[in-house]
């Protein structure tokens, strides 16, 4: 029997630590009236199986979802962003 998968203590941290070989997506919307679901749906349509998101103003560089996305990615992993400029710090 396979042992159960242990989750890391920091759920926003990098997991798994090995290359995933899945498409990873990131999206951000401002806190005012924007719908994250539409962008998440677009990332799923693009084949993303792991999606990170932030609902933050573009004025701040404090984006926990983007930091978690960067920690999750390994060199060579395919990634997508819901729009240009979304992943810019």
N, C-alpha and C positions, 0 to 999 in steps of 0.2 A: 504494500500500500504506500502511496506517495504521501510524504509528510505534508501537513497543511502549510500554506504560504504564509509567512510571517510578514506583516506590514511594518514599515519603519515607524519609530516614535513620532517623527516629524512628517505628517502626511503631505506637506508641501515640498518635502525634500525629494532628492533624486531617488527614483524607484522605477524599474529595477536598475541596478548598477551596471548591468551588461547591456550591450547594444541591443535595441529592441527590434530593429528592422520593420517597424511599423511607421506609417506617416503620422507625424505629430503636428498639431495645429495650435495656433495662438490667436486670440482676438481680444480687442479692448473696445469698450464703448465708454463715452462720458457718462457721468452719473445722472445727467439730466435727460430723462425721457427717451433714451435710446434703447432699442431692443436687442439684447444679446442673443436671443434664441434664433433670430434670422441668420446671424453670422455663424452661429454654431451649426445650424442646419447646412449652410454652405460649406463649412469645413468637413462635415460628415459626407456630404455629396462629393467632395474632392478626395475622399478616401481616408480621412484622418480617423484614427481609432483612439487616439489619446489627445484630448483638447484641454488647453489651459486658457483661462479667461480672467480679465480684470474689468471691473466697472469703476473706472477712475478717470479723472480729468487728464488730458494730454499734457497739462502743465506740470504734473508731478512725475518724477522718475521712480517713485516708490510704487512698484508694481509687483506684488508677490506672485501673481500668476506667471508673469514673464520670467521672474527669477527662477521659479520652479520649472518652467519650460526649459530654460537654459541648463539647469542642473540635470534635468532628465535626458536631454539630448546627448548623444555620443557622436563623435566625429563620423560623418558619412550618413547619419540618420536623415531621411527625408523629412522636410517640414514645410508647413504652409501657414500663411497669414491671411486673415479674412479681407484685409485691404492694405494697400501700400501705406507705409508710415506707421502701421499698427505696432510693429515690433521695434521701432526706433526708440532708443532710450530717452 
